[in-house]
Amino acid sequence: MATIDEDLGQIEKDIRQLKIEYDQYFGGGRKRPPTDIEWRIDLLVKRYNERSGELKSAQRFRFNNLTQTYAKYKDIFRKKAAMKEEGRLQRHFGAAAKEIEAARASQHQKEEAAAASAARTLRASRKGSRSCTRRFSRPSNSPGNTPENYRARASTNSC
């Protein structure tokens, strides 16, 4: 039979392995959740909860930290599993996602550049070779001009 410190070390290793395997499961690399490791951790936690009187204070402190960590991870995994079952789980694929995002951004820039070029070409074709200069005075300074006439002249495109 293993000593208490060996069992606590085993619980710590199992918690790390459980986190890794759940990350693989939620990432799509595993078909099923790692219930065997979860079962093993639950068994050891129950065993030492019943035998807490035999633990020294340092061992009890370590055991309590491990059980809190396990409970925290178990809650996170439960929430992620519920989201996965409901179809709300978002997967992030790291480098592949960044590469796709970069490709989309460069495509978007190309489209914007093409649209800007087309707009410049269209303006140049409308404008032709004539240059146009407009001069407007304030309607209040010119006799007989009204603000409506001023706005009407400003909105026309004739040179």
CORMOKA-V262482 format. One record per residue. N is the residue number from 1. SS is DSSP state (H for helix, E for strand, - for the rest). OMEGA is omega in whole degrees, 0 to 359 (999 if undefined). Layout:
<<N	SS	OMEGA> <N	SS	OMEGA>>
This chain:
<<1	-	184> <2	-	177> <3	-	182> <4	H	181> <5	H	177> <6	H	178> <7	H	177> <8	H	175> <9	H	178> <10	H	177> <11	H	180> <12	H	178> <13	H	181> <14	H	178> <15	H	177> <16	H	180> <17	H	178> <18	H	178> <19	H	180> <20	H	183> <21	H	175> <22	H	176> <23	H	177> <24	H	180> <25	H	181> <26	H	178> <27	H	178> <28	-	181> <29	-	179> <30	-	181> <31	-	184> <32	-	177> <33	-	183> <34	-	183> <35	H	181> <36	H	178> <37	H	179> <38	H	179> <39	H	181> <40	H	179> <41	H	179> <42	H	181> <43	H	180> <44	H	179> <45	H	178> <46	H	180> <47	H	184> <48	H	171> <49	H	179> <50	H	184> <51	-	185> <52	H	179> <53	H	181> <54	H	184> <55	-	172> <56	-	185> <57	H	178> <58	H	179> <59	H	179> <60	H	178> <61	H	179> <62	H	180> <63	H	179> <64	H	177> <65	H	180> <66	H	179> <67	H	176> <68	H	177> <69	H	179> <70	H	180> <71	H	179> <72	H	179> <73	H	181> <74	H	178> <75	H	178> <76	H	181> <77	H	178> <78	H	179> <79	H	179> <80	H	179> <81	H	177> <82	H	178> <83	H	180> <84	H	179> <85	H	179> <86	H	179> <87	-	181> <88	-	184> <89	-	178> <90	-	180> <91	-	177> <92	-	186> <93	-	173> <94	-	186> <95	H	180> <96	H	179> <97	H	179> <98	H	179> <99	H	179> <100	H	180> <101	H	179> <102	H	178> <103	H	178> <104	H	180> <105	H	179> <106	H	177> <107	H	179> <108	H	178> <109	H	178> <110	H	179> <111	H	179> <112	H	179> <113	H	178> <114	H	179> <115	H	179> <116	H	178> <117	H	178> <118	H	179> <119	H	177> <120	H	179> <121	H	180> <122	H	179> <123	H	180> <124	H	179> <125	H	177> <126	H	184> <127	H	182> <128	-	181> <129	-	180> <130	-	171> <131	-	186> <132	-	176> <133	-	180> <134	-	175> <135	-	179> <136	-	174> <137	-	180> <138	-	181> <139	-	182> <140	-	181> <141	-	182> <142	-	179> <143	-	177> <144	-	178> <145	-	178> <146	-	179> <147	H	179> <148	H	178> <149	H	179> <150	H	179> <151	H	180> <152	H	179> <153	H	181> <154	H	183> <155	H	180> <156	-	182> <157	-	181> <158	-	181> <159	-	999>>
